[in-house]
Structure formats: structure tokens, C-alpha cells
Amino acid sequence: MKNLLYTNYVGLTFMILLLVHGTSIAQMSPIQYYRYNDARGINVFETSKEDTVEFKGLAVRLGGDFAIQFQGLSQENSLVGDTLVDLASNFNLPTANLNIDVQLADGARLHMRTYSSSRHHVEGWVKGGFLQLDRLDFLGEGFLSGFMDIATIRFGMDEINYGDTHFRRTDNARALFNPFVGNYIMDAFTTEPFAEVTLQNNGLLGVVGVSNGRLNQSPTRGDDGIAFFAKLGYDKQINDDFRFRLTGSMYSSSSESTRDYLYNGDRAGARYYGVMEGINDSRVSDFLPRFNTGFGYQTAFQFNPFIKFKGLEAFGVLEFANNGDNDAGGSYTQTGIEVLYRFGSREQLYLGGRFNAVSGEANDDASTQEISRTNIGGGWFLSNNIVTKFEYVTHSYDGEGWDGSKFEGAQFDGVVVEAVISF
């Protein structure tokens, strides 16, 4: 395993040296309808319908992400003897992504991301990819041009557009868009085979899509469920100083699915290492403290307000997840609010905080489970491609639903410093 890690990093380092050398000769190829993988992509949600790049033929853009944290956390629970492992202050295993974007035709592009190294897998493997269509002129000059002026079509095996938190989360090593280190507790992120259509017109936004609700596919009968998702919203730059966005999203999976991955689809691993690991655990989880509802199929709603006035920025989450099995019952509610102030000549510095909480019951007969987390910190963009972050985090579990488990009276807190490079 150590040899494999070493091989991965030697190969990645060599690739980056080649890329850096190549950029001294020619700039990275421009891609249409694209979210830049650097500071220019901050607070970008769905890609714009503005056509700002002239199509000049097939173009390939190679990019990457690298992230490493220094973690100084401590943890405890209220069980006799405190059954959680002792955490030491140290560096976490670095993570890396390889990104490939290809302009295939005017208005048609391909995206693919490979996790070159992640917490959960040391070997390189494809996270997913999609084909995005913003023009159909390659099928015929002006083909459905009126519709495509406001429409974007995406399909592939990648993250679905449910909610807005997935636009601000850390995706393995792509941590530049996340102002903090951890993702939301109920992390609505999953990679599935999907097809979706997005409509944008004068600030109004609509998304409708379909997936099979599966992260790993099987052709056998009984594993042929379906999941629908949709989003409605408004996103408008009111004037030079003020932007307002408000969206509501829905996700619903069917009983034919064998499992639902909406809150359990990130295979890279959670961002705080070793937390809530018990000394008696037979199997160490790479995904705690992320929380999965555990529902086999479910209906979820997420509402996200976002405002930015000059350097002041606020983003909110109100989310409801309900068990699709009405006989068993069970539901969870997630709330979150983060407030940032970005300052400097190019808003390269920021300070802020985030509060995130989850509460609910696994079924109608279960006791309440509560989780809360607070992050306070800031960051410095040394350039558009390099950011360092510092945060203090505190995370705790409450409620009778945790009694008798390692989460009873559990909490962790401490500081984390993260360095990120994305291009």
C-alpha cells in the first residue's frame, strides 16, 4: 500500500511538472459554459448561459486539485472509560484529483474527475463524469436555438443537482470552494447515472432530473428503482453590490431501490480524520462524522437562501428527509447557516462562521438523535489557485437516541489548518 501511494504521488508530481511546463508555452484551453476550478468559481452554482468563449475546435483542459490538513483535535464520550480513540496532532494523508474537461463541439463539453488519492481509497479511480450540452448547432445550424438559449442538458454518471450545498462542499481534494474544512453533517452528495435539464431565464431557475438512485449498478430484477429530483429558484445580480439567490429542491426515490445513497454517496471519505472512532470498533469508518439517514428510500427537500452584499456573504440550509416507508416512519431535519466577510483588493481574505445541526428519529419508535457543529475560521487566497484555511471546530451528540452507543455524550473539538491548490 505504501508503494502504491508513493507511485501515485510520483506520477502526479511528474504530471504537474509537465503541465506547469506546458503552460509556459501555451495557456490552458478555454472551455465554454464552464465553472473555473479556481477562485473565479467561488459562488458559482449552475453554469451560466452566457457564451463568452468562441469555439475553435476540439480543446482539452487538464486540471488538478491537491489538499492537505494539519489536524489538532481531541474527543471524548460519556461511556465508562471513554471508548473513543485518542487523537494526536498531525498531518492527514494528502488527497489529489485529476480533472479532464474537453470541448467536443460548439456548446458541447465533457467533464471527468479521477480521485488520484483519497482518504477511503489509496488507488486512483474515476469519480464520475458527464456530457453537458448548451448548444445543439452540431446537429444543425440553429437547431432548437430558442430552447437552448435558456436550457442546459446534462447526463452521465456524476453528482446530481439536488440542493445547493454540493456547490460549496469539498469534493475529495477540491476544497477551494468550501470556506471551511468539513462538509455539512447530512452531506447531500451522490454520484449516480442521471439525466437532467436546467432552464435559466432572467434570474429564474428550474431543474428536473431522473436517476436510478444507485451508486453501484446491478442488472438484476429488484434493483431497478428510480429517483426523481427537481429544483426551482431565483438567482439575480440585482446591482453591482448585491446578489440574491433562493432555491428549493426535491428528491424522491422509489421502493424498488435496494439502497438510497443521497447522504451516503461520497466514496472519498469525510474531512475530519479519526473522529468518533471507537477503540472497540471491528471496522474503522472513513466517513464519520457525516450522518446518513439510513432510509432505504426517502423523500427530501432542501431550501437554500444565498445573499452577497459587497464583501458580506450568507448561505443557509433548511432540509427535511422523510422515510419512504410510512409504516416504519422516521425523519430528520437539518439546519445550517454560514456568514462570511471577504475583504482585500480582490476579496482574497475572509473571516466567518458556520453553524450546522441535525435532529430526528430513525423510525416512529426510536428516540431523538441530535448532532450540532460550529466552525469559526478564515482563509487567505495567496493566488486564484492557492488558499490556506484555519478553523476552530466543535461537534457534539445529544439525545436519548445515542444512549448505549459510542456517540452517547460524544464530542470533538480543536483546530484544523488546510492548504489547497486547484487549477
N, C-alpha and C positions, 0 to 999 in steps of 0.2 A: 504493500500500500504506500509506504514511504517513497519507494522507487517510482510508483505511478504518479504521486504528487509532484515529485521532482521533475519527472518527464513533462508533465502538464505545464509546469511553470517555466521550464527551459524553453519549451515550444512556444508558449505565449510571449515570453520575453523576446525571442527571436522574431516572432511575427510583428510585435510592436516596433522593434527596431527597423524592420523593413517598411512598416507603414510610416514611421517618422521620416525615414529617408525618402520615401516616395512623395510625401507631402512637401519636401523641399524642392521637388521638381514640378509637381502639379498639385493643385488644390483638390480636396475630396470632391467627388462628383455631386452636383446638386440633384436633389430628388424632389419631385412635385408632391404637393399635399402631404407634407412630412412634418412630424414633430421633432425638432432638433434635439439631439441627445446631449445637450449641454445647458447652460443657464438660460439660453433663449427658449427652452422648452418648459420652463417653470410656469405654472398656472395655465398651461395649455391642456385642454381636455380633448374633446373631439377635434380632429384636424380641420383647419379652415377650408372653406370652398374658394378662397382667393387663389387664382392661378398666377403665381409670381415667378415661376420657373419655366423658361422656354424649353420645349422638348427638342433635343438634338440627336436623338438616337439612344440606343441601349447604354445605360450608365450603371455602374456598380459603386456602391459606397460601403466600405468596411469600417466598422467601429468597434469599440470595446468599452467595458466597464470594469473597474477594479475597486475593491473596498476592503478596508481592514479596520478593526476596532481594538482599542485598549479598554478592557473592562475591569472595573473595580466595584464588584457587587458583593453583598452579603445577604443571607437569607435564613429564615427560621420558620418553624411552625409550633403549634401548642401541644403536640403529642408528647408523651413522656419520653424524654431522651432526645427530643428534636430529631426527627428521622430524615432530614434533608442533608445532602452532602455539603461539606464546607467548600466555599468558593474562594479561589485565590485571585489576586490582581495580576492580570497577564494579558498578552495579546491573543486575540482569537485567530483561528485559521482564516487567511485571506480568501476572498471569493473573486471570481472573474467571469465575465460574459464575453462572447464574441457575437457581434451583430452584423448581419448582412442585409443591405437594402438594395434593391435592383429596380431601376426604371425600365420597364419592359416595353411600354408603348406610351403614347400621349395619354395621360390620365390613368395609366395602369402601372401599379408598382407591387413588388413583393417584399415582404419582411420576414426574416428568420432570426431567431435568437438561440444560441447554444450556451448552456451553462458549462463553461470550461472547468470550473471547480466550484463546488458549493458545500455548504455545511453537511447536507444529507448525502451527497454523492461526491466522491473524490474524482470520479471519472467524468470526462466530457460527455454530454448528451444534449439532444435538441429539446429545448423547452417547448417550442412551437413556432408557427408562422402563419401568415395569411396573405391573401391577394386582395388588394384594395383598388377599386375602380371609381374614379371621379369623372372620367370622360369615356365615351364609347365610340370616339371617332375612328378607332382602329377597326371597327366593324363597318364603317361607312361614314363619310363626311357629314357631320351634324346629326348623327344617329341619336335619337332621343335627347337632343341637346337641351330642350326646355326642361325636361325632367332632371337631367344630370347637372343642370345649373344649381340645383339645390340638394341633390342626392349623392350619397356615398354608399357604395356596396362593398361589404367585406365578407369573405368567407375563408375558412381554413381550420386549423387546429391551434387555437390560441386563446387568450383571455377574452371573455365575453364582456360587453359593455353594460354591466349591471352596476348601478350606483356610480358615485364619483370618487370614492376613496381609492380605487385601484389606479387612478391617475396620479395620486400623491404618495403612493406606497413605495417601499424598497422592493425591487424585483431581483433577488439574489444580490449581485454586485451593483446593479443600477440603483444607487441610493441618493443620487443628486437631487431628485425631485422631492424627496422626503425631508422636511426640515428637522426631523428628529431621527432617532436610530430605529426604534421599534415601529411596527405597523399597528393598526387598530386591533383590539383584542379579538373581536369577531371579524376576521380578515376575509372580506368578500372578494375572493380571488380564486379563479379556477380556469384551467386550460382544457377546452373541450372542442370537439368538432362542431362548428357553428356556421350560420349564415345570418347576416343582419343588414338592414337598410337604415341609414340615418338621413333625415331631412333637416336642412337648416335654411331659414329664410328670415332675414331682418330680425335676428335675435331669437326667433322661435326655434325650438329644437324638438325632434321626435325620433325615437329609435324603436324598431321592432325586430326581434330575432328569435331564432329557434336553435336548440342544441339537443343532443341525446342525453345530456346530463352526466356523461361519463368521462372520466379521465383516462381510463384504460378500456379498450373496446373488446367486445366479445360478440360473435355472430350467433350465439346460441339463443334459442327462444327463452323468454323470461328475463332477458337482459336488454330489452328493446324499448325502454321508456323514452320519454321526450320531455324537454323543458322549454318553456316559453319565457322570454324576458322582454321588457319594454321600458322606455324612458320618455318622459315629457319634461320640457323645461324652457327656460328663457335665459339667455346669456347675451348681455349687451354692454359695450363700452359706451357709457352714457355721455361722457366727455373725456377730456384729456386726463382728468384726475380720478374719475370714478367709474368703476366697473361693477355690475351686479349680475349674479347668476343664481338661479334657483331651479333645482331639478327634483323630480320624483321618479323612482324606479320600482319595477315589479319583477319578481322572479317566481315561477311556479313549476315544480317538477311533478311527474306523474307516478302513480303507484307501481307501474311496471318496472321502474328502475330498481336495481338491487342495492345501490348506494347513491347518495347525493353528495357532491363534492363542493358545493358553493362555499363552505367555510373550511374546507379540508383539501383544497386543490393545490396548495403551494408545496411542491416537492423539494424545494431548496432548503427548507428549514427556517426556524424562527430566528430573530435577530439578537436575542439575549441568550448567551450560551450557558448551559448547565443549570439554569434556574428551574426550581421545582423538581429537580431530580432527587429521588429518594435513595437512601443508602441500601434499601431492600428491594429496589426495583429489579425485576428479572430482565427488563428490556429498557434501555435508555431511550427517551423520546427526544428527537431533534426539533420538535415542533412546539413545545411549551415555551412561553405561556400563552400561545394562541389558543383560542377556545372554539371548539366545534360543537354545534348544537347536537349532533349525533342523530338527527332525524333522518330516516331512510328516504323520505321525500317531504317537501315542505313548500310553503308559500312565504315569500319575504318581500318586504317593502323598505326602501331606503330613501330618505329625503335629505338633500344637501344644499344648504344656502352657502353662498360664497360672495364676499364683498371685498373690494380693494379700493381704498381711498388714499391716493398718493402712496406713501410707504406703509400705511396701515392695512393689514390683511386679516380676514377672519374666515374660517371654514368650519362648517358644522355637520354633524351626523345625527340623524334620528332614524333608527332601524328597528323593524319588527320581524321576527321569524317565528312562524307557527308550524307545528307538526301537521303534516298532511294526513296523518292517521287520526281522525277525530275521536275514535274510540279510546286511544291512549292519551291523547291530548298533550299539552306541553307547549310552552312558548318562551321566547327570550326577547328582551328589549335592550338595545344598545344606544347610548347617547355619547356624544363627543363634541368638543369644541376646541379649536386651536386659534390662537391670536398671535400674530407676528408683527413686528415692525422692522421693515427693511430700510436701510439708510446707506449713505455713501454716495459718491458721484454716479455710480451705476447700480445702486442698491446691492452692493457686494457684501454688506454686513447685515445681520439680522439677529434679533432677540425675540423670545416668545415662550409660550407655554401651551400645553395641551392637557385637557382632562378627558378621560375616557372611562365609561362604566358599562357593565353588563349585568342584568339581573333577570331571573326567570326560573322556571321549573322544567325538568326533563320530561315529566308527564303529569297528569292530573293528581296523582297520588304522591308525588315527590315533594320534598321540602325546597324552599327557595335557596338558590345559589346566587351569590353576588361577587363581582370582581370589579376593582377600580384601579386606575393607574393615572399618575400625574407625571408629566415631563416638563422640565424647565431648562431652557438652554439657549443656544445661539450658534451661529456659524459665520464663516468668512470664506467668500469665493475669491481665492487668490487669482483666478482667471475664470473664463467661462467654463473651463473644463475641470477645474480643481476646487474642491471645497473641503474644509475641515469643520467638524461639528463637535460641540461639547454639550452634554446634558446631565442633569441630575434626574433620576427616575425613582419613583416609589410605586409599588404594586402590591395589592393585598386582596385576600379572600375572606368573605364573611358569609354568614347564613348557615342554617342547620343542614342544608343540602350537602355541605362538605364534611359533616361530622364523621369521624372514624377513618377518614382518608388522609393522605399526606397534605391535603390542601386545608385541613382544619386549622384555622388561625394562622395560615401561612402568609408570609410577606417577604419581599426582597426590596432592597434599595441600594443606591450607590451612584457612581458616576461612570459615564462611558464617553470616550473620545473616538470619533470616527474620521477617517480620511478617505476621500472618494475621488476617483478620476474617471471621467466619462467623455467620449468623443464620438 
